[in-house]
Amino acid sequence: MPAFRVSRRIEIDAGHRIMTHGSKCRNLHGHRYVIEAECEARQLHADGEQTDMVVDFGFLKEEMMRLIDAPCDHGFIAASADDELLSLFAPQGRDADPWLAEIRGKVAASGAALTVETRMLTKLYVVPFQPTAECLAKHWYGLLAEPVKSRSDGCARLVSLRVWETPNCMAEYAPG
């Protein structure tokens, strides 16, 4: 069936590590992530501010900046199970166990936790999975899907979300 597709890209810089990786990705490192959201509609909007559009590019950018850039850009993305790493971020002079418990509670309740209450006041985004490109693609897809549907009055849907860790390495999540 014919469809229209549009995509929007943003770029963020963030650190992470894959604690179970058998090679160099176990080390602390960072990426210039490129994130691309692809939306689809069977027909274009017939009227209103989105006339002849799948979804407004400006809106898509705003949502990607709010849901992905704001919590993750120039921060560190960590797995909630990575005790060694998270203990490095624990605020100085504070017992790490209650701090970790509070963060893990937020992750359990909301699917992620953002804090700057860290040892160096560094932005820390904690997720319930290894922060691989694959899992980040699925996570960010989950955050963006409903706003796209809502903003387009149900006309458009988020088809996929792609995450490049490097110019040569990309992961995509598309629920089908």
Contacts in CASP RR format, 6 or more apart in sequence:
PFRMAT RR
TARGET T0000
AUTHOR 0000-0000-0000
METHOD contacts of the structure
MODEL  1
MPAFRVSRRIEIDAGHRIMTHGSKCRNLHGHRYVIEAECEARQLHADGEQ
TDMVVDFGFLKEEMMRLIDAPCDHGFIAASADDELLSLFAPQGRDADPWL
AEIRGKVAASGAALTVETRMLTKLYVVPFQPTAECLAKHWYGLLAEPVKS
RSDGCARLVSLRVWETPNCMAEYAPG
1 42 0 8 1.000
2 42 0 8 1.000
3 40 0 8 1.000
3 41 0 8 1.000
3 42 0 8 1.000
4 40 0 8 1.000
4 41 0 8 1.000
4 42 0 8 1.000
4 43 0 8 1.000
4 44 0 8 1.000
4 54 0 8 1.000
5 38 0 8 1.000
5 39 0 8 1.000
5 40 0 8 1.000
5 54 0 8 1.000
5 159 0 8 1.000
6 38 0 8 1.000
6 39 0 8 1.000
6 53 0 8 1.000
6 54 0 8 1.000
6 55 0 8 1.000
6 57 0 8 1.000
6 60 0 8 1.000
7 36 0 8 1.000
7 37 0 8 1.000
7 38 0 8 1.000
7 39 0 8 1.000
8 36 0 8 1.000
8 37 0 8 1.000
8 57 0 8 1.000
8 58 0 8 1.000
8 60 0 8 1.000
8 61 0 8 1.000
8 64 0 8 1.000
9 34 0 8 1.000
9 35 0 8 1.000
9 36 0 8 1.000
9 37 0 8 1.000
10 34 0 8 1.000
10 35 0 8 1.000
10 61 0 8 1.000
10 64 0 8 1.000
10 65 0 8 1.000
10 68 0 8 1.000
10 69 0 8 1.000
11 32 0 8 1.000
11 33 0 8 1.000
11 34 0 8 1.000
11 35 0 8 1.000
12 32 0 8 1.000
12 33 0 8 1.000
12 35 0 8 1.000
12 68 0 8 1.000
12 69 0 8 1.000
12 72 0 8 1.000
12 73 0 8 1.000
12 74 0 8 1.000
13 30 0 8 1.000
13 31 0 8 1.000
13 32 0 8 1.000
13 33 0 8 1.000
13 73 0 8 1.000
13 74 0 8 1.000
13 75 0 8 1.000
14 30 0 8 1.000
14 31 0 8 1.000
14 33 0 8 1.000
14 72 0 8 1.000
14 73 0 8 1.000
14 74 0 8 1.000
14 75 0 8 1.000
14 76 0 8 1.000
14 77 0 8 1.000
14 125 0 8 1.000
15 28 0 8 1.000
15 29 0 8 1.000
15 30 0 8 1.000
15 31 0 8 1.000
15 75 0 8 1.000
15 76 0 8 1.000
15 77 0 8 1.000
16 29 0 8 1.000
16 30 0 8 1.000
16 31 0 8 1.000
16 76 0 8 1.000
16 77 0 8 1.000
16 78 0 8 1.000
16 131 0 8 1.000
17 25 0 8 1.000
17 26 0 8 1.000
17 27 0 8 1.000
17 28 0 8 1.000
17 29 0 8 1.000
17 78 0 8 1.000
17 82 0 8 1.000
17 85 0 8 1.000
17 131 0 8 1.000
18 25 0 8 1.000
18 26 0 8 1.000
18 130 0 8 1.000
18 131 0 8 1.000
18 132 0 8 1.000
19 26 0 8 1.000
19 79 0 8 1.000
19 81 0 8 1.000
19 82 0 8 1.000
19 84 0 8 1.000
19 85 0 8 1.000
19 130 0 8 1.000
20 26 0 8 1.000
20 130 0 8 1.000
28 85 0 8 1.000
31 165 0 8 1.000
31 166 0 8 1.000
33 72 0 8 1.000
33 136 0 8 1.000
33 163 0 8 1.000
33 164 0 8 1.000
33 165 0 8 1.000
34 162 0 8 1.000
34 163 0 8 1.000
34 164 0 8 1.000
35 64 0 8 1.000
35 68 0 8 1.000
35 140 0 8 1.000
35 161 0 8 1.000
35 162 0 8 1.000
35 163 0 8 1.000
35 164 0 8 1.000
36 161 0 8 1.000
36 162 0 8 1.000
36 164 0 8 1.000
37 60 0 8 1.000
37 64 0 8 1.000
37 144 0 8 1.000
37 148 0 8 1.000
37 158 0 8 1.000
37 160 0 8 1.000
37 161 0 8 1.000
38 158 0 8 1.000
38 159 0 8 1.000
38 160 0 8 1.000
38 161 0 8 1.000
38 162 0 8 1.000
39 54 0 8 1.000
39 55 0 8 1.000
39 60 0 8 1.000
39 148 0 8 1.000
39 152 0 8 1.000
39 156 0 8 1.000
39 157 0 8 1.000
39 158 0 8 1.000
39 159 0 8 1.000
40 54 0 8 1.000
40 156 0 8 1.000
40 157 0 8 1.000
40 159 0 8 1.000
41 54 0 8 1.000
41 55 0 8 1.000
41 152 0 8 1.000
41 155 0 8 1.000
41 156 0 8 1.000
41 157 0 8 1.000
43 155 0 8 1.000
44 51 0 8 1.000
44 52 0 8 1.000
44 53 0 8 1.000
44 54 0 8 1.000
44 155 0 8 1.000
45 51 0 8 1.000
45 52 0 8 1.000
45 53 0 8 1.000
45 54 0 8 1.000
45 152 0 8 1.000
45 153 0 8 1.000
45 155 0 8 1.000
49 56 0 8 1.000
50 56 0 8 1.000
50 152 0 8 1.000
54 152 0 8 1.000
54 155 0 8 1.000
54 156 0 8 1.000
55 148 0 8 1.000
55 151 0 8 1.000
55 152 0 8 1.000
55 155 0 8 1.000
55 156 0 8 1.000
56 151 0 8 1.000
59 151 0 8 1.000
60 148 0 8 1.000
63 144 0 8 1.000
63 147 0 8 1.000
63 148 0 8 1.000
63 151 0 8 1.000
64 144 0 8 1.000
67 140 0 8 1.000
67 143 0 8 1.000
67 144 0 8 1.000
67 147 0 8 1.000
68 140 0 8 1.000
68 143 0 8 1.000
68 144 0 8 1.000
71 112 0 8 1.000
71 114 0 8 1.000
71 123 0 8 1.000
71 125 0 8 1.000
72 123 0 8 1.000
72 125 0 8 1.000
74 123 0 8 1.000
75 122 0 8 1.000
75 123 0 8 1.000
75 124 0 8 1.000
75 125 0 8 1.000
76 89 0 8 1.000
76 122 0 8 1.000
76 123 0 8 1.000
76 124 0 8 1.000
76 125 0 8 1.000
77 125 0 8 1.000
77 126 0 8 1.000
77 127 0 8 1.000
77 131 0 8 1.000
77 136 0 8 1.000
78 85 0 8 1.000
78 86 0 8 1.000
78 89 0 8 1.000
78 124 0 8 1.000
78 125 0 8 1.000
78 126 0 8 1.000
78 127 0 8 1.000
78 131 0 8 1.000
79 85 0 8 1.000
79 126 0 8 1.000
79 127 0 8 1.000
79 128 0 8 1.000
79 129 0 8 1.000
79 130 0 8 1.000
79 131 0 8 1.000
80 86 0 8 1.000
80 103 0 8 1.000
80 104 0 8 1.000
80 107 0 8 1.000
80 113 0 8 1.000
80 126 0 8 1.000
80 127 0 8 1.000
80 128 0 8 1.000
81 128 0 8 1.000
83 100 0 8 1.000
86 96 0 8 1.000
86 100 0 8 1.000
86 103 0 8 1.000
86 126 0 8 1.000
87 96 0 8 1.000
87 100 0 8 1.000
88 119 0 8 1.000
89 118 0 8 1.000
89 119 0 8 1.000
89 122 0 8 1.000
89 124 0 8 1.000
90 96 0 8 1.000
90 99 0 8 1.000
90 100 0 8 1.000
90 118 0 8 1.000
90 119 0 8 1.000
91 99 0 8 1.000
91 117 0 8 1.000
91 118 0 8 1.000
91 119 0 8 1.000
92 119 0 8 1.000
99 117 0 8 1.000
103 113 0 8 1.000
103 115 0 8 1.000
103 126 0 8 1.000
104 113 0 8 1.000
104 126 0 8 1.000
105 113 0 8 1.000
106 112 0 8 1.000
106 113 0 8 1.000
106 126 0 8 1.000
107 113 0 8 1.000
107 126 0 8 1.000
107 127 0 8 1.000
107 128 0 8 1.000
108 128 0 8 1.000
111 127 0 8 1.000
111 128 0 8 1.000
111 139 0 8 1.000
112 125 0 8 1.000
112 126 0 8 1.000
112 127 0 8 1.000
112 128 0 8 1.000
112 139 0 8 1.000
113 125 0 8 1.000
113 126 0 8 1.000
114 123 0 8 1.000
114 124 0 8 1.000
114 125 0 8 1.000
114 126 0 8 1.000
115 123 0 8 1.000
115 124 0 8 1.000
115 126 0 8 1.000
116 122 0 8 1.000
116 123 0 8 1.000
116 124 0 8 1.000
118 124 0 8 1.000
127 135 0 8 1.000
127 136 0 8 1.000
127 139 0 8 1.000
129 135 0 8 1.000
129 139 0 8 1.000
132 171 0 8 1.000
133 163 0 8 1.000
133 164 0 8 1.000
133 165 0 8 1.000
133 169 0 8 1.000
133 170 0 8 1.000
133 171 0 8 1.000
134 163 0 8 1.000
134 171 0 8 1.000
134 173 0 8 1.000
136 163 0 8 1.000
136 171 0 8 1.000
137 161 0 8 1.000
137 162 0 8 1.000
137 163 0 8 1.000
137 171 0 8 1.000
137 172 0 8 1.000
137 173 0 8 1.000
138 161 0 8 1.000
138 173 0 8 1.000
140 161 0 8 1.000
140 163 0 8 1.000
141 158 0 8 1.000
141 160 0 8 1.000
141 161 0 8 1.000
141 173 0 8 1.000
141 175 0 8 1.000
144 158 0 8 1.000
144 161 0 8 1.000
145 157 0 8 1.000
145 158 0 8 1.000
148 156 0 8 1.000
148 157 0 8 1.000
148 158 0 8 1.000
149 156 0 8 1.000
149 157 0 8 1.000
149 158 0 8 1.000
159 174 0 8 1.000
160 172 0 8 1.000
160 173 0 8 1.000
160 174 0 8 1.000
161 172 0 8 1.000
161 173 0 8 1.000
161 174 0 8 1.000
162 170 0 8 1.000
162 171 0 8 1.000
162 172 0 8 1.000
163 170 0 8 1.000
163 171 0 8 1.000
163 172 0 8 1.000
164 170 0 8 1.000
165 171 0 8 1.000
END
